[in-house]
Amino acid sequence: QVQLVESGGGLVQPGGSLRLSCTASSKFILDYYHIGWFRQAPGKERELVARITSGGSMYYEDSVKGRFSISRDNAKNTVYLQMNSLKPEDTAVYYCNVYLYWGQGSQVTVSS
């Protein structure tokens, strides 16, 4: 059983920054699978925000391009989502995903 443990959510003012972390209990799974960050706002469907492939290619949803950055540290079994220039519409629960496994969710609230 693979566990994904997230950290780094919180409350931030518009224009601020947060960094989410997702640490896997298995090194193997980060080496060989794509890793995604999803988010789900109240009343909305879960959506893919960013993804990094096993080969290092990255994808970003249009609304976060230029503001969010996904990266991985294989030595630490950890994937990061750096979020800059945050907007109120970024408010959601953020989840990391690898293959069939999901993190527990991290609340990100952007509000003044």
N, C-alpha and C positions, 0 to 999 in steps of 0.2 A: 504494500500500500504506500503510495507516494503522497506526501503532505506538502502543501504550498502554504507558507506562512507570510502574510503581508504585514507591512508596517509603514508608517509615515503619513497617514491621513490626518485631517484636522480642519480647523477653521482658519481662513486667511482672507484678507481684504482683497478687493479687486485690484489687479495689477501685481499681486504678490506671487510667490513661488512655493511649491511643495515638491518633495521627492518621495515617491512611493518605492518600496522595495518588496521583492517577492523572492523568498528563499526556499529552495526545494530540498527535500530530504534525500533525493537521489541525484547524484552527479550525472548519471547516464541520461536521464530524461532531458536535461538542459542541453546536453551535447548533441542530441540527435533529433530533437523535435522543435517545431516552431513554437514561439512563446508570444502570447497576446495579452494585451490589457483591454478589458471591456469596461463599460460603465452602464449603470442603469439609474436613471432619474425617476422620481416618483411619477407613476402613471404612464411611463414610457417603457418601450422594449429595451432589452439589453443590446448595446451596440459595440462593435469593435472600434477601439480608439487608435491602437497602434499594435504592430506586430513585428517581430524580428525572426527571421528564419534561421535554421541551423547553419546556413552558409553566411549569415550576417546581413542579408538584405532586409531593408526596413520598409514598412508601409505605415502611412498615417491617414486617418480620416481627415477630410478636407478642413473641417472647422478647427483642427488643432495643428495643422501644418505651420511650421515656423515658430510654434510656441511650445510644443511637447517634444521630448526626445526619449527614445527607448534605447537602452543599452544593456549589455550582459557582462557579468564577471564570472567566467566559468570556474575560476579558482575558488570563488566563494559560493558557487551554486546559486547565484543571485541575479535577478533581472531588475532593472530600475526603470521608472518612468519619471523623468524630470519634467515638471510642469511649470512653465513661466507665463507671465502676463495673464494670469488666471482671470476668468470672467464669471459672473454669476451663473451663466448658463452651463458652466463646467461642473456645477454642483451635482453630485451623484455619488452612488456607491461604486467604487472601482474594484474590479476583480482581475487577478491574473489567471491565465489559463495555459495549461500545457497538456496536450493530448486530451485525455478524459478527465483531467484533474483541475480543480478550481481552488483558488485561495478563499479565505473566509470573508473577504470584502473589507474595504476601507472607505469610511465616509470622508468625502471631501466637500466642504462647504465654503463657498466663496460669497462673502457678504460683508457689507460695511456696517 
